[in-house]
Amino acid sequence: MNVLSPLSVNEFINIAKNENEILIGDFEEYFEKQIEEASNYAIGPYFWFIGDNSTLMITAASQNIRELTPHRHEVWTKGNTLFFAENIHPDDRFFVLSAFKLAVEKIEQLPTERQTSVRLNIYARMLNLKAEYRWVLIQMPRLYINEQDRTTVGFILVTDLSHLEFVKRPTLMTLTDKVNNQNQYFHIASDLTELVVVDLPNITKREQEILTLMAKGLNSPAISEKLCLSYHTVENHKRNIRRKTETKTSAELIDYVWRNNLI
């Protein structure tokens, strides 16, 4: 059994920090595509920030970050790894740091052209505007890696999931290899986290579009209008998706979608 051990903030800093200078210039410009596309696949309120491991500082953040966290934009952009970790529930904090470390290690092992094919999902409880913990989805749509000295910069997207009702507690971390259509799950069970590898059903592009709209709360008539499809066609797609995912209700399906990175 593979174990994902909790990682303290100090341990994370000692492992992750790299004194070499990042040479990509304007971070927001470098991640411009991911910033522009974030709203296309976020199914709830979201914010983003950019972390630089050469300094372990947060170098940029979205302007709406104060609407979804207890801290102003200016506080986030002066924050560091410790500040980010303090916003995460104490029971999740050390596993989230460990998940980031493991994800970066696995992505670094891939050829450069394959690194963008890996999608990271981390589920954790994080403080909202009222300083109350709610479930969020933490993603890393893109990671810059310097091949010479292994310095990294990560674009981090955080989506509020408080509007969703999970069938069961979300898996802490999922790594999806889009090339091989395979997921690696890291489950927290008591004091251990085991790695489970599963094959995913083949979800078509159209089915992914429908799943995304379902996750945003649209019903079949609204999806039909949005995608210029007949109501009957939308319902057929939904039946096919449920058959592929072996789910019966919308709640089960959305839970399956999130746990398996299908959108």
Backbone torsions as a table, in degrees:
resi	resn	phi	psi	omega
1	MET	NA	134.8	177.0
2	ASN	-87.7	135.0	-175.1
3	VAL	-117.2	131.1	174.1
4	LEU	-99.3	103.4	-175.2
5	SER	-81.1	144.9	176.1
6	PRO	-63.2	150.2	-176.4
7	LEU	-128.9	123.1	179.2
8	SER	-72.3	163.1	179.8
9	VAL	-59.9	-45.3	-179.2
10	ASN	-63.5	-40.0	177.5
11	GLU	-63.9	-41.5	178.8
12	PHE	-62.2	-44.5	-179.8
13	ILE	-61.5	-45.0	-178.7
14	ASN	-62.9	-35.1	-178.4
15	ILE	-80.2	-42.9	-169.3
16	ALA	-85.2	-31.3	-171.2
17	LYS	-65.6	136.4	179.9
18	ASN	-136.4	122.0	-174.1
19	GLU	-76.9	-8.0	-178.3
20	ASN	-70.1	142.7	-177.0
21	GLU	-73.8	137.1	175.3
22	ILE	-80.0	133.3	-171.7
23	LEU	-110.7	23.3	-177.3
24	ILE	-95.3	2.1	175.5
25	GLY	75.2	-125.6	-177.3
26	ASP	-74.8	112.6	-177.1
27	PHE	-64.4	-40.7	-179.1
28	GLU	-64.8	-36.2	177.4
29	GLU	-68.5	-38.9	-179.7
30	TYR	-63.7	-38.9	-178.9
31	PHE	-99.8	23.6	-176.2
32	GLU	-56.6	-42.6	-178.8
33	LYS	-61.9	-44.3	-179.1
34	GLN	-67.2	-36.3	178.1
35	ILE	-65.1	-43.1	-179.1
36	GLU	-67.4	-34.7	-174.6
37	GLU	-89.7	-6.8	-174.9
38	ALA	-56.9	-41.8	-177.5
39	SER	-69.1	-16.2	-178.4
40	ASN	-73.5	-30.4	-177.1
41	TYR	-120.4	-1.8	174.2
42	ALA	-78.3	127.3	-176.9
43	ILE	-98.6	7.3	177.5
44	GLY	-152.0	-177.4	176.5
45	PRO	-57.6	139.7	-176.2
46	TYR	-144.1	161.0	169.2
47	PHE	-141.2	166.5	179.5
48	TRP	-137.4	158.4	171.4
49	PHE	-149.8	163.8	-178.4
50	ILE	-120.4	126.3	-179.4
51	GLY	-111.1	136.7	-177.2
52	ASP	-111.9	115.9	-175.3
53	ASN	-81.4	-6.9	175.4
54	SER	-71.8	-26.0	178.5
55	THR	-121.1	-11.0	-173.5
56	LEU	56.7	34.8	179.1
57	MET	-112.5	155.0	172.2
58	ILE	-87.5	118.1	-171.4
59	THR	-98.2	-17.9	-179.9
60	ALA	-158.9	155.4	179.6
61	ALA	-155.0	156.7	179.2
62	SER	-70.0	150.3	-176.0
63	GLN	-66.3	-22.8	-177.2
64	ASN	-87.0	8.5	-171.6
65	ILE	-62.4	-28.2	178.6
66	ARG	-69.3	-23.2	-179.3
67	GLU	-75.8	-18.4	-174.6
68	LEU	-121.3	-2.4	178.0
69	THR	-137.8	165.8	-179.0
70	PRO	-75.7	-2.8	-170.7
71	HIS	-117.2	146.7	178.9
72	ARG	-69.6	161.8	178.0
73	HIS	-56.6	-41.8	-177.9
74	GLU	-63.9	-32.6	178.8
75	VAL	-70.6	-42.2	179.4
76	TRP	-61.5	-44.3	-175.1
77	THR	-75.5	-2.3	172.7
78	LYS	-112.3	4.4	-176.0
79	GLY	-84.7	172.7	178.8
80	ASN	-135.8	-168.2	-179.0
81	THR	-57.9	-41.3	179.9
82	LEU	-62.5	-41.8	179.2
83	PHE	-62.3	-46.1	178.4
84	PHE	-60.0	-46.2	-177.6
85	ALA	-63.3	-33.7	-179.1
86	GLU	-68.2	-17.2	177.9
87	ASN	-85.1	-7.6	-178.2
88	ILE	-100.0	144.6	-179.5
89	HIS	-53.7	137.3	-178.3
90	PRO	-55.0	-32.6	-179.8
91	ASP	-73.2	-19.8	-178.0
92	ASP	-105.1	-21.1	-167.8
93	ARG	-53.2	-52.8	-172.6
94	PHE	-72.0	-27.3	176.7
95	PHE	-76.7	-31.9	177.4
96	VAL	-64.2	-44.8	178.0
97	LEU	-62.1	-41.2	178.2
98	SER	-65.0	-37.3	179.2
99	ALA	-64.4	-43.2	177.3
100	PHE	-60.3	-45.2	-179.5
101	LYS	-59.2	-48.8	-177.8
102	LEU	-65.0	-40.7	-179.6
103	ALA	-61.3	-46.0	-180.0
104	VAL	-62.2	-41.2	179.3
105	GLU	-61.3	-43.1	-178.9
106	LYS	-69.0	-38.0	178.7
107	ILE	-67.9	-39.1	179.3
108	GLU	-62.1	-27.6	-178.1
109	GLN	-75.1	-15.5	-176.9
110	LEU	-85.7	154.8	171.5
111	PRO	-59.7	152.9	-176.2
112	THR	-53.9	-40.8	-176.9
113	GLU	-70.5	-16.7	-179.1
114	ARG	-96.4	-14.2	-171.4
115	GLN	-62.9	-31.4	-179.8
116	THR	-79.9	-4.7	-179.9
117	SER	-84.4	-9.6	-178.7
118	VAL	-96.0	127.4	179.1
119	ARG	-112.6	133.6	-178.2
120	LEU	-109.2	128.9	171.8
121	ASN	-122.5	127.2	173.8
122	ILE	-125.4	124.8	177.4
123	TYR	-100.2	131.4	-179.6
124	ALA	-157.2	166.7	175.1
125	ARG	-97.7	131.4	-173.5
126	MET	-137.6	151.3	-177.5
127	LEU	-66.9	137.9	174.7
128	ASN	-99.5	-168.8	-177.1
129	LEU	-57.1	-35.2	-178.2
130	LYS	-89.3	11.2	-179.3
131	ALA	62.5	35.0	175.2
132	GLU	-111.6	145.2	-178.9
133	TYR	-80.5	134.2	172.7
134	ARG	-141.8	161.2	-178.9
135	TRP	-72.4	138.8	174.8
136	VAL	-133.7	160.6	172.3
137	LEU	-109.8	119.8	179.2
138	ILE	-102.9	121.9	-178.3
139	GLN	-124.0	157.6	175.7
140	MET	-128.1	84.0	-176.9
141	PRO	-61.8	-26.5	178.9
142	ARG	-152.1	142.8	178.5
143	LEU	-130.0	124.0	174.6
144	TYR	-85.8	130.1	178.1
145	ILE	-128.5	123.1	174.4
146	ASN	-82.7	118.2	-174.3
147	GLU	-64.0	-28.6	-175.9
148	GLN	-76.6	-50.1	-173.8
149	ASP	-117.6	4.1	175.3
150	ARG	66.2	17.8	172.7
151	THR	-67.0	146.5	-176.8
152	THR	-133.8	151.9	171.8
153	VAL	-132.9	128.7	-176.8
154	GLY	-114.9	135.6	171.6
155	PHE	-92.5	115.9	-173.6
156	ILE	-111.1	126.9	178.7
157	LEU	-113.3	129.7	-179.5
158	VAL	-120.4	120.0	-179.1
159	THR	-110.3	129.4	177.2
160	ASP	-71.7	126.2	-179.0
161	LEU	-110.3	15.3	-175.3
162	SER	-66.4	-16.2	179.0
163	HIS	-85.5	-4.0	-179.5
164	LEU	-105.4	146.9	174.0
165	GLU	-108.7	112.9	-179.0
166	PHE	-80.0	141.2	176.1
167	VAL	-65.1	-36.9	174.9
168	LYS	-147.2	169.9	-178.7
169	ARG	-57.2	130.5	-178.5
170	PRO	-61.4	149.2	170.0
171	THR	-60.2	140.9	-177.8
172	LEU	-63.0	-45.3	-173.4
173	MET	-144.3	139.0	173.8
174	THR	-133.5	132.4	172.5
175	LEU	-111.3	123.2	-180.0
176	THR	-110.0	126.0	173.6
177	ASP	-96.9	101.7	-175.2
178	LYS	-69.5	-22.2	178.5
179	VAL	-71.2	-46.9	-178.9
180	ASN	-93.2	1.0	179.8
181	ASN	51.7	49.3	-175.0
182	GLN	-135.3	140.6	177.6
183	ASN	-108.9	150.3	169.3
184	GLN	-118.7	120.9	-178.9
185	TYR	-101.1	140.5	174.6
186	PHE	-120.6	101.0	-177.5
187	HIS	-93.6	139.2	170.6
188	ILE	-91.8	117.7	176.7
189	ALA	-129.6	112.3	-172.4
190	SER	50.8	-116.5	-177.4
191	ASP	-102.5	11.1	-179.1
192	LEU	-123.7	155.1	175.8
193	THR	-128.5	117.9	-175.7
194	GLU	-105.2	149.3	-179.9
195	LEU	-93.0	126.0	178.1
196	VAL	-124.8	127.0	179.5
197	VAL	-107.0	127.7	-179.3
198	VAL	-132.6	153.6	173.3
199	ASP	-89.3	139.5	-178.0
200	LEU	-94.4	152.2	173.3
201	PRO	-67.7	155.2	179.0
202	ASN	-81.4	104.2	-179.7
203	ILE	-98.8	122.5	-178.1
204	THR	-73.2	166.1	178.8
205	LYS	-59.6	-42.4	179.1
206	ARG	-63.9	-40.7	178.7
207	GLU	-65.2	-36.4	176.8
208	GLN	-64.2	-39.2	177.3
209	GLU	-61.6	-43.1	179.7
210	ILE	-67.0	-40.9	177.9
211	LEU	-61.2	-42.2	179.6
212	THR	-61.2	-43.8	179.9
213	LEU	-69.7	-36.4	175.0
214	MET	-61.7	-42.9	-179.6
215	ALA	-65.5	-26.5	177.0
216	LYS	-82.6	-1.2	175.0
217	GLY	98.3	6.6	-178.8
218	LEU	-79.7	139.9	176.0
219	ASN	-90.3	179.1	-174.9
220	SER	-59.3	-45.9	177.8
221	PRO	-58.9	-40.6	179.9
222	ALA	-68.2	-39.8	177.3
223	ILE	-64.4	-42.0	178.8
224	SER	-57.0	-45.2	-180.0
225	GLU	-68.9	-41.0	-177.2
226	LYS	-64.2	-40.2	-175.3
227	LEU	-99.9	3.0	-179.0
228	CYS	57.1	45.0	177.4
229	LEU	-118.5	158.7	175.7
230	SER	-74.3	155.2	177.9
231	TYR	-57.9	-41.2	-179.2
232	HIS	-61.7	-40.1	179.6
233	THR	-65.8	-42.0	178.7
234	VAL	-61.4	-44.9	180.0
235	GLU	-63.6	-37.4	176.5
236	ASN	-62.9	-42.6	177.9
237	HIS	-62.1	-42.1	179.6
238	LYS	-61.8	-42.6	178.7
239	ARG	-62.6	-40.9	178.7
240	ASN	-64.4	-40.3	179.7
241	ILE	-64.1	-44.5	180.0
242	ARG	-64.5	-36.1	178.2
243	ARG	-65.3	-44.5	-179.4
244	LYS	-64.8	-37.2	-175.7
245	THR	-94.4	-4.1	-179.7
246	GLU	55.3	45.8	176.6
247	THR	-117.7	157.3	-176.8
248	LYS	-113.8	-37.5	-177.0
249	THR	-112.1	164.9	178.3
250	SER	-62.9	-38.2	179.7
251	ALA	-62.5	-43.6	178.2
252	GLU	-63.9	-40.0	-178.3
253	LEU	-65.7	-47.2	-179.3
254	ILE	-64.1	-38.9	176.5
255	ASP	-60.9	-43.5	178.9
256	TYR	-63.5	-41.8	-179.4
257	VAL	-59.6	-46.6	-178.1
258	TRP	-67.5	-43.2	-177.0
259	ARG	-68.2	-22.1	-176.0
260	ASN	-112.4	12.1	175.2
261	ASN	55.0	40.4	-174.9
262	LEU	-83.0	-9.0	175.7
263	ILE	-131.2	NA	NA
